[in-house]
Amino acid sequence: MGTEIERKFLVIGGEWRSLGTPVRYRQGYLTANERRSVRIRVVGDGFASSGRGFITIKGSTEGITRAEYEYEIPLADAEALLDRLCDPPLIEKTRTKIPLNGVVWEVDEFFGANQGLILAEVELQDANQAIDLPNWIGEEVSTDPRYYNSNLAKHPFTQQG
């Protein structure tokens, strides 16, 4: 069984921008509820030479841990699923991976219906793993469901009160 152990934070300032190269992500959900989500994702520009497609099944979150299974699928299938079967709005973002102090931070800058939101995630080996927080890390939102991507697809950041 795959397990994801992840902490999530709001990002402050722009210092992180010079620490990596952003990659385009486009994703949508075939289903998303409290027990599970099934996500389709295209990573890269979507052209056959550089884009990759994925399907990811995630279980319910317990603290900062949940079951996760991710599989690469043909890019054309991923694009078709996003365009035909996933409910709008799709999640549009760039992800910048930043190796720092023994972990890899993933900074997601959202666009479209979630314009203005910037989140940083870090995957851990266990739930009690200590990490050093860079100075561009703000409030922790790991257990706040408003910041789950599956919720941002249903309740975009620009529409939250």
C-alpha positions, 0 to 999 in steps of 0.5 A: 500500500502507498502512503503519503505523509505530507505537511502543507503551508501557505507561502509568504514572499517570493524568495522561493522563486529563484530556487527552482524551475516551475513546471505546468500542472493541470489536474481534475477529479473524477470523484472526490469525497471524504473517503477518497479522490480519483485525480487525473493530472497532466504534468508538463506542457501537454505536448507528447514530447514533454507532457506526462499523464497520471491517475492518482487514487487517494484515501481519506486523510488522517492527520497528515497521512493517507493512502495514495496510489499513483500510476502513469497513463498515456498522455492522450488518455489523461488529456481526454479524461480532463477534457471530457470527464473531470468536473470543472474548474480544473486545477491549473498551477505551476509546481517548483521543486526545491531540495532544501535541508534533506527534503524536497519542497513543492511550491504550487502557484495556482492560476485560473479559479485559484489565482493568488494562492501559493502553497508549499508541501513537503513529503515526510518519511514519518509523521513525526519527522522534524523539518527546518522551515525556510523563511518563505514558509507561512501558516501551516494548513496541513489539516485544513480541508480548504487547501486540499486540491480536491476541495479547491476544484469544488470551492476555488480560492477566489470564491472562499470567504 
